Amino acid sequence: MPAPRTVLLTGAGGGVGTLMRSLLPEYGYSLRLFDLRPVEGEPDAITADLCDTEALREAVRGVDAIIHLAGISLEAPFEKILHSNIEGTYRLYEAARLAGVPRVVLASSNHAVGFTPAPRAGDPLIPVGTPRRPDTFYGLSKSFGEDLAQLYWDKHGLETVSVRIGSCFPEPTSVRMLSMWLSPADGARLFHAALTAEGVGHTVVYGSSANTRLWWDLTSARALGYAPRDDSEPYAGKLIAEQGELDPADPAQGHLGGHFVTDPPIWPY
């Protein structure tokens, strides 16, 4: 697929969105920004709810692709998840379909498979086709997003790459994150590959760097042309000295979803 020129970035003021605002333009993209709240330093950003049909119609007009990061990114009451992550994502896809946008890059999450046991040393990497086992209503909404993407590909020919993002931060902050870390630079590489690969249909990929302690299989991401360059291992010594090695018998340490399976952080708004 030729590199899109104009990309709608929803959730532009969030953690990953903020990182991508500075990194993706280096690949030649012109970003149109969308968020529920004003984006600091971005007076032209569209400020609206995902369920605002008119605002969405304006947001998608003339764009070549969409990176959909908007929504609640922690656990919340089901009613809030339903509005933001489920209905909001549906409305985005409908707006994209009606506008003829050919591709969406969808922020899924490791929490769509959060109750999957983490592999131990010597175990095979977890394949992208492993059954979904969401750990929260948040994870459940990401499973819905993947199914919605599949429906819109099968029924309407709207392509999606669903990226099960691990932990995209400037550096890992926990021992678990050593296996799930997606460096911001690798995040931009992965989104660029997802925007430009040919014939993706609906493709699900795991989103992390080439970590020495990697838990999941990046084959489908690499097939898009993603070539991760970073590794969390330089941070391992300090984190393990502070926090100790993971205990697989502890449910919060022995599953992909980490403490989301036992005591998930709650969305503050």
C-alpha positions as CSV (number, residue, x, y, z in Angstrom):
1,M,0.0,0.0,0.0
2,P,1.4,3.4,-0.9
3,A,2.4,5.4,2.2
4,P,-0.7,7.4,3.4
5,R,-0.3,11.1,3.3
6,T,-2.9,12.2,5.9
7,V,-3.6,10.0,8.9
8,L,-6.2,10.5,11.5
9,L,-4.8,9.9,15.0
10,T,-7.5,9.4,17.6
11,G,-6.5,9.5,21.3
12,A,-3.8,12.0,20.2
13,G,-3.4,13.3,23.8
14,G,-3.0,9.9,25.4
15,G,0.3,8.3,26.4
16,V,0.9,6.4,23.1
17,G,-0.7,9.1,21.0
18,T,1.6,11.7,22.5
19,L,4.6,9.6,21.6
20,M,3.4,9.0,18.1
21,R,2.7,12.7,17.5
22,S,6.4,13.4,17.6
23,L,7.6,10.2,15.9
24,L,5.2,9.5,13.0
25,P,5.8,12.7,11.1
26,E,9.4,11.6,10.5
27,Y,7.9,8.9,8.2
28,G,6.2,11.6,6.1
29,Y,2.8,11.5,7.6
30,S,0.6,14.5,8.1
31,L,-1.4,13.9,11.3
32,R,-5.0,15.0,11.9
33,L,-5.5,14.9,15.7
34,F,-8.6,13.8,17.6
35,D,-9.2,13.5,21.3
36,L,-12.0,13.8,23.9
37,R,-10.0,16.6,25.6
38,P,-7.9,19.5,24.2
39,V,-4.5,18.3,23.2
40,E,-1.8,20.5,24.8
41,G,0.1,22.5,22.2
42,E,-2.2,21.4,19.3
43,P,-4.8,24.1,18.8
44,D,-6.0,22.5,15.5
45,A,-6.8,19.1,17.2
46,I,-10.5,18.1,17.0
47,T,-11.9,17.9,20.5
48,A,-15.0,15.6,20.5
49,D,-16.5,12.4,21.8
50,L,-16.2,9.3,19.6
51,C,-19.9,9.1,19.6
52,D,-20.3,12.6,18.1
53,T,-21.3,11.6,14.6
54,E,-20.8,15.0,13.0
55,A,-17.4,15.5,14.5
56,L,-16.3,12.1,13.3
57,R,-17.6,12.7,9.8
58,E,-15.4,15.8,9.7
59,A,-12.4,14.0,11.2
60,V,-12.4,11.2,8.7
61,R,-13.0,13.3,5.6
62,G,-10.1,13.1,3.2
63,V,-7.8,11.0,5.3
64,D,-5.9,8.1,3.9
65,A,-5.8,6.0,7.0
66,I,-6.7,6.0,10.7
67,I,-4.7,5.1,13.8
68,H,-7.3,4.5,16.4
69,L,-5.9,4.9,19.9
70,A,-8.8,6.7,21.6
71,G,-10.8,5.2,24.4
72,I,-10.4,4.1,28.0
73,S,-7.1,2.4,28.6
74,L,-7.6,1.0,32.1
75,E,-10.4,-0.8,33.8
76,A,-13.7,1.0,34.3
77,P,-17.4,0.2,34.9
78,F,-18.9,-1.6,32.0
79,E,-21.2,1.3,31.1
80,K,-18.2,3.6,30.5
81,I,-16.3,0.9,28.6
82,L,-19.4,0.3,26.5
83,H,-19.7,4.0,25.5
84,S,-16.1,4.8,24.9
85,N,-14.4,1.6,23.7
86,I,-17.3,-0.4,22.2
87,E,-19.8,2.1,20.8
88,G,-17.1,4.6,20.1
89,T,-15.0,2.2,18.1
90,Y,-18.1,1.0,16.1
91,R,-18.9,4.7,15.3
92,L,-15.4,5.2,14.1
93,Y,-15.6,2.2,11.8
94,E,-18.9,3.4,10.4
95,A,-17.5,6.8,9.7
96,A,-14.5,5.3,8.0
97,R,-16.7,3.0,5.9
98,L,-18.9,5.8,4.8
99,A,-15.9,8.0,3.9
100,G,-14.2,5.3,2.0
101,V,-11.1,5.2,4.3
102,P,-9.2,2.1,3.2
103,R,-7.4,1.1,6.4
104,V,-7.4,1.4,10.2
105,V,-4.6,0.5,12.5
106,L,-6.5,-0.5,15.7
107,A,-5.0,-0.3,19.2
108,S,-5.8,-3.7,20.7
109,S,-4.0,-4.8,23.8
110,N,-2.2,-7.6,25.6
111,H,-5.3,-7.5,27.9
112,A,-7.4,-9.1,25.2
113,V,-5.4,-12.3,26.1
114,G,-4.5,-11.2,29.7
115,F,-5.5,-14.5,31.4
116,T,-3.2,-16.5,29.1
117,P,-0.4,-17.9,31.3
118,A,3.0,-16.3,30.7
119,P,5.5,-18.8,29.1
120,R,8.3,-20.1,31.3
121,A,11.9,-20.5,30.2
122,G,12.0,-23.1,27.3
123,D,8.3,-22.7,26.5
124,P,7.3,-21.7,22.9
125,L,6.3,-18.1,22.3
126,I,2.6,-17.4,22.5
127,P,1.1,-17.4,19.0
128,V,-1.1,-14.6,17.8
129,G,-3.9,-17.2,17.2
130,T,-4.0,-18.1,20.9
131,P,-7.6,-18.0,22.2
132,R,-8.6,-14.6,23.5
133,R,-8.9,-14.5,27.3
134,P,-9.6,-10.9,28.4
135,D,-8.7,-10.0,31.9
136,T,-11.1,-7.0,32.4
137,F,-14.0,-5.2,30.8
138,Y,-11.2,-3.2,29.1
139,G,-9.7,-6.3,27.7
140,L,-13.1,-7.5,26.6
141,S,-13.6,-4.2,24.7
142,K,-10.3,-4.9,22.8
143,S,-11.6,-8.4,21.9
144,F,-14.7,-6.7,20.5
145,G,-12.6,-4.3,18.5
146,E,-10.7,-7.2,16.9
147,D,-14.0,-8.9,16.0
148,L,-15.5,-5.6,14.7
149,A,-12.4,-5.2,12.5
150,Q,-12.8,-8.7,11.1
151,L,-16.5,-8.0,10.3
152,Y,-15.7,-4.7,8.5
153,W,-13.1,-6.5,6.4
154,D,-15.3,-9.4,5.5
155,K,-18.4,-7.4,4.9
156,H,-17.1,-4.0,3.6
157,G,-13.5,-4.6,2.6
158,L,-12.1,-2.1,5.2
159,E,-8.6,-3.3,6.1
160,T,-7.3,-3.3,9.7
161,V,-4.1,-4.2,11.5
162,S,-5.1,-4.9,15.1
163,V,-2.0,-4.3,17.3
164,R,-2.0,-6.0,20.7
165,I,0.2,-3.3,22.3
166,G,2.3,-4.5,25.2
167,S,3.7,-1.6,27.2
168,C,4.7,1.4,25.1
169,F,6.8,3.7,27.4
170,P,10.1,5.4,27.0
171,E,11.6,2.6,29.2
172,P,10.2,-0.4,31.0
173,T,9.3,0.2,34.7
174,S,8.6,-3.4,35.9
175,V,10.1,-6.9,35.5
176,R,6.9,-8.0,33.7
177,M,7.4,-5.1,31.3
178,L,10.8,-6.5,30.2
179,S,8.8,-9.1,28.2
180,M,6.1,-6.7,26.9
181,W,8.0,-3.5,26.3
182,L,7.4,-1.7,23.0
183,S,9.9,1.2,22.7
184,P,8.4,4.4,21.3
185,A,10.7,4.1,18.3
186,D,9.7,0.6,17.6
187,G,6.1,1.6,18.1
188,A,6.4,4.1,15.3
189,R,8.1,1.5,13.1
190,L,5.3,-0.9,13.8
191,F,2.6,1.6,13.0
192,H,4.4,2.6,9.8
193,A,4.6,-1.0,8.7
194,A,0.9,-1.5,9.6
195,L,0.0,1.5,7.5
196,T,2.0,0.6,4.4
197,A,2.0,-3.3,4.1
198,E,0.1,-4.7,1.2
199,G,-3.0,-6.8,1.4
200,V,-3.4,-7.0,5.2
201,G,-7.1,-7.8,5.2
202,H,-7.6,-8.1,8.9
203,T,-4.2,-9.0,10.5
204,V,-3.6,-9.3,14.3
205,V,-0.1,-8.6,15.5
206,Y,1.6,-8.4,18.8
207,G,3.2,-5.1,19.6
208,S,6.6,-5.2,21.4
209,S,10.2,-4.7,20.8
210,A,12.7,-7.5,20.1
211,N,13.1,-8.2,23.8
212,T,15.4,-10.9,25.1
213,R,12.6,-12.0,27.5
214,L,9.9,-11.8,24.8
215,W,6.7,-13.8,25.6
216,W,4.9,-13.7,22.3
217,D,5.5,-14.4,18.7
218,L,6.1,-11.4,16.5
219,T,5.9,-13.4,13.2
220,S,2.8,-11.7,11.9
221,A,4.2,-8.2,12.8
222,R,7.5,-9.0,11.0
223,A,5.5,-10.2,7.9
224,L,4.2,-6.6,7.6
225,G,7.8,-5.4,7.3
226,Y,8.2,-4.5,11.0
227,A,11.9,-4.8,12.0
228,P,12.2,-4.0,15.8
229,R,15.6,-2.6,16.8
230,D,15.2,-2.2,20.6
231,D,15.5,-4.7,23.5
232,S,14.5,-4.2,27.2
233,E,17.4,-6.2,28.5
234,P,19.7,-3.2,29.3
235,Y,17.0,-2.3,32.0
236,A,16.8,-5.8,33.4
237,G,19.5,-5.8,36.0
238,K,18.2,-2.7,37.8
239,L,14.6,-3.7,37.7
240,I,15.2,-7.3,38.9
241,A,17.5,-6.0,41.7
242,E,14.6,-3.7,42.9
243,Q,11.6,-6.0,42.3
244,G,13.0,-9.5,42.1
245,E,12.3,-12.2,39.5
246,L,8.7,-12.9,38.5
247,D,6.9,-15.6,40.5
248,P,4.8,-17.7,38.0
249,A,2.7,-19.0,41.0
250,D,1.5,-15.5,41.7
251,P,-1.5,-14.8,39.4
252,A,-0.5,-11.2,39.0
253,Q,2.9,-12.2,37.7
254,G,2.1,-15.5,35.9
255,H,-0.3,-14.1,33.3
256,L,0.2,-11.9,30.3
257,G,-2.2,-9.3,31.8
258,G,-0.1,-8.9,35.0
259,H,-1.9,-7.2,37.8
260,F,-4.9,-6.6,35.6
261,V,-6.0,-10.1,36.4
262,T,-6.1,-9.5,40.1
263,D,-6.2,-5.8,40.9
264,P,-6.6,-3.7,37.7
265,P,-5.9,0.0,37.7
266,I,-9.1,2.0,37.4
267,W,-9.7,4.8,34.9
268,P,-9.8,8.0,36.9
269,Y,-12.3,10.0,34.9
